[in-house]
Amino acid sequence: MNTRTMLQKEDILLKSSGMSDADITHSTQVAEKALEIAGRIRSGSGTELDMELVGRGALFHDPRRHRDRQ
């Protein structure tokens, strides 16, 4: 699954959970940065990384963010 497709698919899940657009934007930016860094690590060192796991982990890095605002 490519990065953009994964982020779009998870965006639907984040919206359905009730996260605000601002929180979704924040989480998406964190995921994009995490994937960028992981990509550099992978290409620079040859280390095999699960990019899908990195992206999803970054998207869902702050599950209390939404809950604390309710």
Secondary structure as a PSIPRED ss2 file (coil, helix, strand):
# PSIPRED VFORMAT (PSIPRED V4.0)

   1 M C   1.000  0.000  0.000
   2 N C   1.000  0.000  0.000
   3 T H   0.000  1.000  0.000
   4 R H   0.000  1.000  0.000
   5 T H   0.000  1.000  0.000
   6 M H   0.000  1.000  0.000
   7 L H   0.000  1.000  0.000
   8 Q H   0.000  1.000  0.000
   9 K H   0.000  1.000  0.000
  10 E H   0.000  1.000  0.000
  11 D H   0.000  1.000  0.000
  12 I H   0.000  1.000  0.000
  13 L H   0.000  1.000  0.000
  14 L H   0.000  1.000  0.000
  15 K H   0.000  1.000  0.000
  16 S H   0.000  1.000  0.000
  17 S C   1.000  0.000  0.000
  18 G C   1.000  0.000  0.000
  19 M C   1.000  0.000  0.000
  20 S C   1.000  0.000  0.000
  21 D H   0.000  1.000  0.000
  22 A H   0.000  1.000  0.000
  23 D H   0.000  1.000  0.000
  24 I H   0.000  1.000  0.000
  25 T H   0.000  1.000  0.000
  26 H H   0.000  1.000  0.000
  27 S H   0.000  1.000  0.000
  28 T H   0.000  1.000  0.000
  29 Q H   0.000  1.000  0.000
  30 V H   0.000  1.000  0.000
  31 A H   0.000  1.000  0.000
  32 E H   0.000  1.000  0.000
  33 K H   0.000  1.000  0.000
  34 A H   0.000  1.000  0.000
  35 L H   0.000  1.000  0.000
  36 E H   0.000  1.000  0.000
  37 I H   0.000  1.000  0.000
  38 A H   0.000  1.000  0.000
  39 G H   0.000  1.000  0.000
  40 R H   0.000  1.000  0.000
  41 I H   0.000  1.000  0.000
  42 R H   0.000  1.000  0.000
  43 S H   0.000  1.000  0.000
  44 G H   0.000  1.000  0.000
  45 S H   0.000  1.000  0.000
  46 G C   1.000  0.000  0.000
  47 T C   1.000  0.000  0.000
  48 E C   1.000  0.000  0.000
  49 L C   1.000  0.000  0.000
  50 D C   1.000  0.000  0.000
  51 M H   0.000  1.000  0.000
  52 E H   0.000  1.000  0.000
  53 L H   0.000  1.000  0.000
  54 V H   0.000  1.000  0.000
  55 G H   0.000  1.000  0.000
  56 R H   0.000  1.000  0.000
  57 G H   0.000  1.000  0.000
  58 A H   0.000  1.000  0.000
  59 L H   0.000  1.000  0.000
  60 F C   1.000  0.000  0.000
  61 H C   1.000  0.000  0.000
  62 D C   1.000  0.000  0.000
  63 P C   1.000  0.000  0.000
  64 R H   0.000  1.000  0.000
  65 R H   0.000  1.000  0.000
  66 H H   0.000  1.000  0.000
  67 R H   0.000  1.000  0.000
  68 D H   0.000  1.000  0.000
  69 R H   0.000  1.000  0.000
  70 Q C   1.000  0.000  0.000
